[in-house]
Amino acid sequence: MPTIDLNADVGEECGDDEALFSVVTTASIAAGGHAGGGQVLTETVRLAAAAGVTVGAHPSYPDRADFGRVSRAGDHGPSGIAAFVREQVLDVARACTDHGTALSHVKAHGALYADAANDADLAAALLKGVAAAASDLGAGDLAVMGMPGTALSRLCADRGVPFLAEAFADRVYAPDGSLVPRRVDGSVIHDADLAASQAVRLATEGIVIAIDGTRVSVPAVTVCLHGDTPGAVALARRVRADLEAAGVRIAPARPAT
């Protein structure tokens, strides 16, 4: 029986996170850089823990105006990126401790996610921040979530960092396995039929159909549903229902090392 994790990006002050927690098995919670933080962060962690959902941190460039979707690498540099990633991860970890759960992973948000996927130096900066947070917590390695076949996934493999290979039910893929940029019309999937069929294909065949119709291999252990997408809860419920109807077991993912 194939198994897949369903994850959602939450705590972003939009959408119905509590309803999503009845559907997904893993949550990456905004740490205040692009959204959330403070009481929003604390309450989101509380709800996730109460629902038995695995909790991760979702750090971002400190850029609420652009929701973390514009690269600010030049504003911070590798050392600055490592510093704010550490701080944001620790904020989520403290909320986890307060609510009796453990921080499981780190998934960068938006432009930071893309930058770490495409640039080895920025991937190294992200991992430096994650490692510093783990050291402060006195914990072992935190898993890192990202797309397979990227600079980040390769660096995690080289360093023995646990890695959670991620795919997307609600995003359109390019033929090279990257995501079609959000600025392109139609790059976000809102149709429940399309999102569900993409999720089932990912879970059962490990592929997606790219924007040009080609079949692209995407070996993933977790599938993302964005919590800020309009209609996210209904979309998530349909995706989960179709996965289960296809004989797919839904469960938290185990990272590769």
C-alpha positions in Angstrom: 0.0 0.0 0.0 1.5 3.4 -1.0 1.8 5.9 1.8 2.0 9.7 1.6 2.0 12.6 4.1 -0.3 15.6 3.6 1.2 18.9 4.7 -0.1 22.4 4.8 1.5 25.8 5.3 -0.5 27.5 8.1 -0.5 30.2 10.7 -0.4 32.8 8.0 -3.5 34.8 9.2 -5.6 33.5 6.3 -7.7 30.5 5.8 -9.2 28.0 8.3 -6.2 26.3 9.9 -8.3 24.4 12.5 -10.4 22.8 9.7 -7.2 21.9 7.8 -5.9 20.1 10.9 -8.7 17.5 10.5 -7.4 16.7 7.1 -3.6 17.0 7.0 -1.0 15.0 8.9 1.8 17.7 9.0 1.8 21.5 9.4 4.5 24.0 8.7 3.7 27.0 10.9 4.6 30.6 9.9 7.2 32.0 12.3 6.5 35.7 11.9 8.7 36.6 8.9 6.1 36.7 6.2 3.0 36.3 8.5 1.9 34.9 11.8 4.2 35.0 14.8 3.3 36.0 18.3 -0.2 35.0 19.5 -1.1 33.7 16.1 1.9 31.3 16.2 1.1 30.2 19.7 -2.6 29.5 18.9 -1.8 27.7 15.7 0.7 25.4 17.4 -1.9 24.7 20.1 -4.5 23.7 17.6 -2.1 21.5 15.7 -0.9 19.8 18.8 -4.5 19.2 20.0 -5.3 17.6 16.6 -2.3 15.3 16.7 -0.7 17.0 13.7 3.1 16.9 13.3 4.5 20.5 13.6 7.3 22.1 11.7 8.6 25.7 11.4 8.0 27.8 8.3 10.7 30.5 8.3 10.8 33.2 5.7 12.6 36.4 4.7 11.4 39.1 7.1 9.0 40.6 4.6 5.4 40.9 5.5 4.6 43.4 2.8 5.3 40.9 0.1 4.3 37.8 2.1 7.8 36.5 1.8 7.5 35.9 -2.0 10.2 38.3 -3.1 13.8 37.3 -2.7 15.6 39.4 -0.2 18.9 37.4 -0.3 20.8 40.6 -1.2 19.5 42.4 1.8 20.6 39.7 4.3 23.4 37.7 2.9 24.2 34.1 4.0 25.0 35.1 7.6 21.8 37.2 7.9 19.7 34.3 6.5 21.2 31.9 9.0 20.5 34.3 11.8 16.8 34.9 11.1 16.2 31.3 10.3 17.6 30.3 13.7 15.4 32.9 15.4 12.2 31.9 13.6 12.7 28.2 14.1 13.3 28.8 17.9 10.1 30.8 18.1 8.1 27.8 16.8 10.1 25.4 18.9 9.2 27.3 22.1 5.6 27.3 21.2 5.8 23.5 20.7 7.3 23.1 24.1 4.5 25.2 25.7 1.9 22.9 24.1 3.4 19.5 24.7 4.6 18.7 21.2 8.0 18.4 19.5 9.3 20.4 16.5 9.8 17.9 13.7 11.1 19.8 10.7 11.8 23.1 9.0 10.4 24.2 5.7 11.4 27.5 4.2 8.6 29.7 2.8 8.2 31.4 -0.6 11.2 33.1 -2.0 13.5 31.6 0.7 12.3 28.1 -0.4 13.0 28.9 -4.0 16.4 30.5 -3.3 17.6 27.5 -1.2 16.4 25.2 -4.0 18.4 27.0 -6.6 21.5 28.3 -4.9 23.9 26.1 -3.0 25.2 29.0 -0.9 21.8 30.0 0.2 20.9 26.4 0.9 23.9 26.2 3.1 22.8 29.4 4.9 19.4 27.9 5.6 21.0 24.7 6.9 23.3 26.7 9.1 20.3 28.4 10.7 18.5 25.1 11.2 21.6 23.5 12.8 22.1 26.5 15.1 18.5 26.3 16.3 18.8 22.5 16.8 22.0 23.1 18.8 20.3 25.7 21.0 17.4 23.3 21.6 19.8 20.5 22.6 18.1 18.4 20.0 19.3 16.1 17.3 19.1 17.1 13.6 15.9 18.7 12.5 14.5 17.4 9.3 14.4 19.8 6.4 11.5 19.8 3.9 12.0 20.8 0.3 11.7 19.8 -3.4 13.7 16.8 -4.6 16.5 17.3 -7.2 17.5 20.7 -5.9 20.6 22.3 -4.4 19.0 22.0 -1.0 18.2 18.3 -1.3 21.7 17.5 -2.6 23.3 19.5 0.3 21.2 17.6 2.8 22.3 14.3 1.3 25.9 15.4 1.4 25.7 16.4 5.0 23.5 13.6 6.3 20.7 16.0 7.2 17.3 14.3 7.3 15.3 15.4 4.2 11.6 15.3 3.5 11.1 15.4 -0.3 8.0 17.5 -1.0 5.6 17.8 -4.0 2.6 20.0 -4.5 -1.0 19.1 -5.2 -2.0 22.7 -5.9 0.8 23.9 -8.1 1.6 23.5 -11.8 5.0 22.0 -12.7 7.5 23.0 -15.5 9.1 20.2 -17.6 12.3 20.4 -15.5 10.5 19.6 -12.3 10.4 23.1 -10.9 7.2 25.0 -10.1 5.7 27.4 -12.7 6.2 30.8 -11.1 3.1 32.3 -9.3 3.2 35.3 -11.6 2.1 33.0 -14.5 -1.6 32.7 -14.9 -2.8 29.2 -14.0 0.2 28.3 -11.9 -1.9 27.7 -8.9 -4.4 24.8 -9.1 -7.9 25.7 -7.8 -9.8 22.9 -9.5 -10.4 20.1 -7.0 -10.5 17.4 -9.7 -7.0 18.5 -11.0 -5.5 18.8 -7.5 -6.8 15.4 -6.4 -5.7 13.7 -9.6 -2.2 15.2 -9.3 -1.9 14.1 -5.6 -3.0 10.5 -6.5 -0.5 10.4 -9.3 2.2 11.6 -7.1 1.4 9.1 -4.4 0.9 6.1 -6.6 3.3 6.7 -9.5 5.7 9.4 -8.3 5.1 11.7 -11.3 3.3 14.8 -12.3 2.1 16.0 -15.7 3.9 19.2 -16.5 2.4 22.3 -18.1 3.5 21.0 -21.5 2.0 17.6 -21.0 5.3 15.7 -20.3 5.5 13.2 -17.4 8.0 14.4 -14.8 9.4 12.2 -12.0 8.8 13.7 -8.6 9.8 11.2 -5.8 8.1 12.7 -2.8 7.1 11.5 0.7 4.9 14.5 1.4 2.4 16.5 -0.6 1.6 20.1 0.2 -1.7 21.9 0.2 -1.3 25.7 0.7 -3.4 26.9 3.5 -3.6 30.4 2.0 -5.2 29.2 -1.3 -8.9 30.2 -1.5 -11.0 27.1 -0.8 -8.1 25.3 0.7 -10.1 23.2 3.2 -12.5 21.9 0.5 -9.6 21.2 -1.8 -7.7 19.3 1.0 -10.7 17.2 1.8 -11.2 16.2 -1.8 -7.5 15.4 -2.1 -7.5 13.2 1.0 -10.8 11.5 -0.1 -9.4 10.6 -3.5 -6.1 9.4 -2.1 -7.8 7.1 0.3 -10.2 5.9 -2.4 -7.1 5.0 -4.5 -5.8 2.9 -1.6 -3.2 5.4 -0.4 -2.4 5.4 3.4 -2.1 9.0 4.8 0.5 9.2 7.5 3.4 11.5 8.7 6.5 11.1 6.5 9.8 9.7 7.5 12.8 11.7 6.3 15.6 10.3 4.2 19.1 10.7 5.4 
